[in-house]
Amino acid sequence: MVRAVETIAARFHPPERITGIRSLGSGNVNDTYLVTHAGKGHGAFVLQRLNTHVFQRPDLVMRNLEALGSHVQRRLATPPPELAGRRWEIPRVVPCRQESPWIEHNGEFWRSITYIAAATTPDVIRDRSHAREVGYGLGMFHSLISDLPTSDLADTLEGFHVTPQYLQRYDQVLKGCPSNAPGLDELHRFVEKRRDQVDVLETALHRGELQHRPIHGDPKINNVMIDETSGQAVGLIDLDTVKPGLVHYDIGDCLRSCCNPAGEEVQELSAVTFDLSLCDAILEGYLSVASGFLSEWDQHYVPDCIRLIPFELGLRFLTDHLEGNLYFRTDRPNHNLQRAAVQFRLTEQIEQQLPEIKAIVKRRAG
């Protein structure tokens, strides 16, 4: 694989100027590398092999990235007042040396994007200040693309975050994939008890209370870049899931990944909690930017998305386990089963604190 990556990297930059290639990040879907080089530019770029099982139309993914990048660059030409004294960057597509925006090599799809330097993506929230910056980062991202017409974006993952469709898929898979894994029956019972709650956002959309906007699609904690010196959010990465959707998908996913200090891979379920203080800080940061374009209905459904998205992810992990781990990368037996149990435990923690969460949303939105 190392030699294959070197070969691909050389298609984007003269090989004699490449000084290093290393694995980058901890994503569950794509293979990502940081290529450092001597020469023009910032001295590094990100090289990725897209998972075409997940992104079956990588050309549309690239079209979305280009549309998003161009739109944000135009917005940043006259920065919003909330960016005063801050930097903000958007990953841009780097064409290969033959000017093509991507490469197809031995049936694999490779692309390169710019690298946001002097910034990190922590896997765990450090404190309330960090949490507020994560919320600010998502809010600024949403604000900058809120006027990007959804017609300019392809829906590269149809049904993504539409929980009723995940439930339907789970039902189909369950019929043909019986399993005797320990704890599986308990997870099935958990799903059954919440079956009638999965359509809350989609029903609101159909009633016209919510509307589709451009969204990130995967704004978990380690997709928010934090400046190494100032501690401020400077951009969001992993933009392959950008598409039309409900901003609530992003809000719920961000809080899901940030407010459980134990993390997604914890083994002891008793360690899983939903930290209300971090939730408060994230929403403070988010709404300090996003309140300008959110409607009253948008704000009304924020508590629902905070509860729904971890349940949805747990359902997806459980379904993927039953299907043989086709979507999420695993490194041990029953890995996705454990992941599902963690998300369901987090859902329980949120349900128990829902009155407090509603109070936080009301206070920060006001």
N, C-alpha and C positions, 0 to 999 in steps of 0.2 A: 504493500500500500504506500510506503514512504516514497518509493521511486515513482509510482503513479502520480502522487501529489506533486512531486517535483516537476514531472513532465507537464502537468496541467498549469502549475504556477508559471512555468516558462512561456506559456501561451499569452500570459497577461503582462509579463515583465521580462526583460532580457535576463537569461539565466545567469550570466556572469556577474550580474549586479545583485542577485538574491543572496542575502546573508544568513537567512535562517527561516525555518518553517517549524511551527509547533502547533499542537492541538489547542483549541481555544474554546472555553465555555464547557457547559455540562448539559447541553440540550438533549432531549429525548428523541428527536426526529432527524435533524440533519447532521452531517459531519462537517465540522467547522475548523479552519486553520488560520493562524496568523502568519502572514508572509512578510518578513522584514527585508528591506532592500536599500541599496545605496543609489542615489540618483534624485531625479525631480520628484516633487510631491511631498507627502508627509512621512515617507520612509517606511510605510507599512500599509498593507491592505488585507482584507478578510477574504478568504477563499472558502467556498462552501460547495459541497455535493448535496444537492437537494434530494430528498426522499420522494421519488416519483410514485411510490405506492400511496403516499399521503397527498402529495401535490401532483395530481394526474395531468394537469395542464400547466407545466412550469413556465410556458411562454406567457400565460396570463398573469402569473405571479410577477414576472419581470415587468410586464406592462403596468401593473399596479404600482410597483416600486418606482418606476419612472414618472408616472402621473403624480404620485405622492411627493416625490422629491422635488419636482418642478413647482408644484403648488406651494409647498412649504418655503422654498427658496424665494418665491414671489412675496409671500407673506412676511418673511424676515427682512425684505428690503425696506419695509417700514415696520419695525418691531412693535408689538403691542406694549403698552406701558408696564405690564407685569414682568417684562423681560429686562427692564432697566437695570443696568449693572450686572447682568448675567450673560453667559454665553449659551447658545443653543445650537445643536448640530443635528442634521438628519443624514443617515447613511445614504450615500448616492451610488448608483450603479457605475462600476468601472469597466468599460469595454475591453475586450482582449485586443491584442496588438493588430489583429485584422479588422478591428472596429466592430466586431460582432458583440452584442451585449452578453452573450453566454457561449458556452462550449458544450457540444455533445461528443462524448468520448467513450467508446466501447459500451454504448447503451446507457451511459450515465450522463447526468446533466450537471454541469459545473458553472458557477458564476462568481464574480468578485464584486465587493462593495468597499466603500471607503471605511477606514478605521477611525473611531473616535478615540483620540489619544488622551493621556493624562486623566483617565477616568476608569472607574471600576464598577463591577456589578456584584455587590455583596449578596450572599445567599440567605442571610439572616438580618433582620432589622436590628440596628445597633441601639437606637434610643428614639425618643419622641421626635427629636430634630430630624433624624434620618427618615422616620416615618412621614413627617410632614413633607419632606422633599420628594419622597416617592409619590405622594398624593399630588403635589404640585406638578411633578413631571407628567403624570397622566393627564391632569387637567390642562396643562399647556399643550400637550400633544393633541388632545381633543379640541381645544380652542383653535389651534392653528389649522386643523383640517375640517372644522365644523362647516365651513362654506365651500368645501370641495364637493361638487355634485356627485351623488352616489352613482349616477349614470356613467361617470368617468372611471369607475372601478368595476372590474369583473368579480363575480362571486366565485372565488377559486375553491371554496370549501362549502358547497351547498349544504344547508342544514346544520352548519357549525354553530354550536351553542343553542340550538333549538331543542330544548330538553324533551318535549314530547316525542320527537323523532328518535332520540337516543333510547327512550323508554320502549318505543316500538321495536327498535333493533334488538334490545335486550330480550324482549319477549320472544322474538323470532329465534334468537340464538339459544335461549334457555331450553326451548322445546327439543332441540337436537343435540344439546351438549350437556348431558347430565354429568355431575362431578361429585366426588366424595371427599373433596378437600376439607380439612378441619375448619369449622367456622362458616362454611358456605351457606348453610341453612339460615344462620342468623343474619347474614347479609341480605339474603332473599327476603326475609321477613321485614327487614328495615326498608327495603324498596317498596314492598306492598303497603306499608303503613302510610307512605307519602305519595302514593300513586295519583291521588286526586289533586295534588298541589303543583304538579310539574308544568301546567300550562298558564300560570299566572301572567307571565310577561307576554307570551304570544297572544293570549286573549286580549290583553290591554292594547297590543299592537293592532289587532283586528278591529277593535272598537275605536281606533283613532286616537287613543290617549297617549300612545307612544309612537315614535316614527323612526325609520331607519336613517342612520347617519354613517359616515365613515368611522370605522373602529380599528383598533390595533389587533384585537383577536386573541392576544396572549400576553397581557401586561403583568406577568408575574414579577416578583421582586427582582430577580436577576436579569430582567430585560430593561431596567431603569438605570441608566448610566449616571454615576455620581462623581463629580469632580474631586480629584484626589486632594486638592489644596483647600478649596472653599467648602466642600461638603454639599454643594448644590447640585440639583438634578440638571443635566445638560443634554439629555436626549433619550429616546427609546430605541432599542435595537430589536432584531428578530422580527422583521416587518413582513414576513411571508404570509401571515394570516390577515393582513390588512384587507378589508372588504366592507361592503355595506352590512350593517347590523344594528343592534341596540347598544347604546353606550353602557347600558346596565350590565351587559355581558362583561365588559372591561372592568367596571367598578367592582362587580362581585368577584371577578377572578383576581384582581389586585388585592383586595382585602383578604380573600381566601389564602393567598400565598404569603401575605405579610403578617397577619395577625395570629398565626400559630407559631410561636417561637420554637417549638420542637421540630418544625420542618415536615416535609412530605414523606421523608424516608425513615421516620422514627419507628422503632420496633415496639416500644411500650405504649399502648394506646392511652394509658392513664396520663401520659405526659402531654397529650394533645389538648390544647386550650385555645380559646378565642379571646385575645387580649383587648379589652374595651378601650384601654388607654391608647394603644396603637391605632385602633379603629378611629378614635376621635381625632388623633393627630393626622392620619391620612386624609380623612374627610375634611378637616380644616384646610389642609393644603390644596386638596382637589377643588373644593368649592370656592376657594379664594380666587381661582381662575375661571372655573367652569360655570359658576352661577350666572354669568352673563348670557349664556346660550341655553341653559337648562330651563325647561318649563316647570310649572307647578306639578304636572303629572309626572314628569321625569323624576322630580324630587320625591314624590309620593311613593314611587315603586323602588326606591333605593334599598330599603330594608328587605324587600322581597328578593332582590337579586343577591344580596349578601347571604341569605339563607340558601337560595336555589343553586348557585354555581358550584359550591363544594359538593352538594348532593349530586349534581350532574357529573362532575368529574369522577366521583366515586362510582357512579353508574357506568361511566365509560371504562374505568379501570376494571371493573367487575366483568363487563361484557368482553373486553379484550382478553382477559384471563380465560373466559369460556371459549373464545375463538382461537386460542393458541398463541396469544401475544403477537398479533400481527401489526399493531399500530405503535404501541409504546415499547421502547427498548427496555429489556430486562436483563438482570445479571445473576439471578438465582431462581430456583423453583418457587412458585407462588408469589413472586414479587408483586405482580399486579393485584393479587388478592390482598396482600398487606396494604398496598397503596389505597385500595378501595376502603378497607377498614379504617384507615386514618382519616380519609375524607368524610366518611359517615360519622365518625366520632366528632369531627369538627362541626359537622352539620348539627349534631345534637347540642353541642356547646353553644352554637349560635341560637338555636331555638330556645334554649333556656334563658338567653339574655336578650331576646327580641324586644321587650319593652324598653330596655336601656338603649338598645341600638336605635330604635325609633326616636327616642329623646335626643340622642346625639345628632341624628340627621336633621331634626327640626331646629335644634340650636345652631348648627353650623350653616344650614341653608338660610336661616333668618338673617 
